[in-house]
Amino acid sequence: MEKTKILIIEDHDDIRESTSEILMLAGYEVLQAKNGRQGVELAIRYIPDIILCDIMMPELDGYGVLYLLSKREETSLIPFVFITAKADRAEIRRGIEMGADDYLTKPFDDIELLNAIESRLKKREHQKKSYSTNDDQMNHLFRSVSGLEELKKSFDVRKIKTLKKKQIIYTEGDTANAVYLILSGSVKTTKMTEEGKELMTCVYYPDEYFGITSLFTGREYKETAEVLEDAALCSIPREELDQLICKYPDVAEKFIKILAQNVVNHEQQLLHLAYFSVRKRMAEILSRLYQVHSETGNFEISRENLASMAGMAIETVSRILGDFKEEGLIDRNAGRITILDITRLQKMKN
């Protein structure tokens, strides 16, 4: 059986040798590079299963390595883990935005190293197994029309990013440089009021796009996007989407319909905020969440997120959920809500 191949790019000899020794003892085949340039050459020649790469190196730093490998089709999907003494948020965010999958902060012990490797390899294997499923999803999303086929291909060749709950994808004011498609999980978008209160503008689920409005209305994202439930996403750059929209009328039509539906949804949200009682608004939100999680009938969501979605105080959310529980509409345990009587909830919102 062929061994899993790991490439270590690290200019510090002791760290590179000790890390290599640990991985070889664990049964991996290890390739070593003492600088970024050599690392790129080895990655192209041997196509490893995963790459561990230092950031600060001579000749070519870790960001340069990641950039060059991400531009080549045969190396762009290789899981990429930075090993670095820097752990500040700006450095981590820069690497994640460029396509890095994870960070290991030096000094790390054997268990941290092996867990990071195993976690990335498991996710890669899971992605391989789910490619056929994702392909079915894509075929469902896009009809056999020339422009939509090209749009599908653009997403197909992109790396699937797996993100954890509460991870920020972009913040309000960031450069709007990509549109995202959700494959699994969910994402919320929020805006801050002048008083510092957070209002949830939308929640997106599998097969839905987000970031579209910002791309069409300016150069900056108009809201903050945060993972609500562990999610798998893929994205295409703004420039590529612009080319597809200009070239293919059916792609333009698709996104015009999405934008129009977003307008309708926001109008409905404003009407609910203006005219619905707090009980009606909460019943409407719980009914909507139930539709998404109808297979289990339950879902996990914080009081803060419910308050942001409904445009009400957290204390009001707690009171209404308590009332709904007493009335036998829901059950609530440690942040997980189970819908017990969806029919009565739906009647309340009408």
Buried (B, 14 or more C-beta within 10 A) or exposed (E): EEEBBBBBBBBBEEBBEBBBEBBEEBEBBBBBBBBBBBBBEBBEEEEBBBBBBBBEBEEBBBBBBBBBBBEEEEBBBBBBBBBBEBEEEEBBEBBBEBBBBBBBEBEBEEEEBBEBBEBBBEBBEEBEEBEEEBEEBBEEBBEEBEBBBBBBBBBEEBBBBBBEEEBBBBBBEBEBBBBBBBBBBBBBBBBEEEEEEBBBBBBBBBEBBBBBBBBBEEEBBBBBBBBBBBBBBBBBEBEBBEBBBEEBEBBBBBBEEBEEEBEEEEEEBEEBEEEBEBBBBBBBBBBEBBEEBEEEEBBBBEBEBBBBBBBBEEEBBBBBBEEBBEEEBBBBEEEEBBBBEBEBBBEBBE
